[in-house]
Every structure is written in C-alpha cells, then in structure tokens.
Amino acid sequence: TKGYDKNDVKIVGNPDGINVFTSNFNYSLSSDNVLYIAQPLVELNIIKAEKFKFWARELNNVLAKNQNLLIRPHPKSDLNFLRECFPEASFEYSENISLFLIIGHYSTYCEKTQYLVPTILVKFAETDRFTEDPMFFKSIKIDHKNKEEIKKYLLKKECFQNFSPNLPKKYKLDYYKNVTDYILKIINEKWHRIFNNNN
C-alpha cells in the first residue's frame, strides 16, 4: 500500500466485481421468475456437455409458458454454451428482482440465496459431495434425472407458501471490505516495523 491511500486499495474477490451479497431479492409467490445460478460444470470438466444439455432440455420442457428463466452466469461460464442450452432465457446480474424460485447446483451464492428465496440444488453424481454439504441444509436437493420432482416445485407454488425470507447477519457483512481492511492492517504494521528498524 506504499504510496496509495488505503481507501483506494480493494481486494476485488469475485471477477465480476460483485463483492457484497445484498438482500434485495424479493421473494414473491406471484412472481413468474425463476433464477438459475450457473456453475462452470462443463467448463471445468466436472460433467460432460451432453449430460448437462440433457438436463437443460428437461428444465426447459418443464417450465410453464408464463415462467421466465433468468440466468446468473458464473464468471467462468461459457455464455455461448449457456445460450445454446437455454435459448429462451435471459442473463440477469441484478439482485433487485422478484423471484419465486432459485435453481443451482452448489456455490457459496446458493448458500446465501436459500435464506431469501426457495432454492433447489440439482445434483449430478459428480457433484453429490458438494451438494450434500451441511451448508445447504435449507435447500431442496433433486437428482438431475428427476424432472417430475423439479416440475412439481415449478408448477405447485403452494409448496413454498410457508417460506419466510431471513438472511442471517453474517451474510449482510461486506466480506471483501473486511478482508481488505484486515490484510492492509497486517501489511501496514509490517511496513512500519521494517521502517522503524531501519531508522
């Protein structure tokens, strides 16, 4: 930080620049929006492209005609691949949206969304060990082949009528600002020690 104002130094964290998980998602049973939080499963060779495409076709087929599929890409997502898999969907980066359901696989993002909007984690054999992590205890886990179970939640909104959004306090913190401040403190203390020892 030598020569820089500490307020100008920031650890950016996520490559897309989104460092604060807000609680702006508006859970609403009357909403027709379903958010798919993508993971780079194919891009990182976790599962085969054809396996993912099969699941994507199943999801597209069980969505009701009035439902809007929104996609939140992962920074490593291949956007062209996602467009090919979900041709009717649109990309969504805002959290200021009304949703009745979130679909994902596993991610720290899904760890947080499960407190705000009902969240389904779609499982593949290759991702089971992640999806079954206790951090996802509020999420509904469904095997990727079980399209009838996914369809049930998409079409029977009453399944979620007792859902009550409540984001725990730990997720309301600006994590990257806290980490940045802590690291800067260590660097500055070390720099002062070195400087004082040399004088």
Buried (B, 14 or more C-beta within 10 A) or exposed (E): EEEEEEEEEBBEBEEEEBBEBBBEBBBBEEBBBBBBBBBBBBBEEBBEBEBBBBBBEBBBEBBEEEBBBBBBBBEEBBEEBBEEBBEEBEBBEEBEBEBBBBBBBBBEBBBBBBBBBBBBBBBBEBBEEBBEEEEBEEBBBBBBBEBEBBBEBBEEBEBBEEBEEEBEEEBEEEBBBEBBBEEBEEBEEEEEEEEEEEE
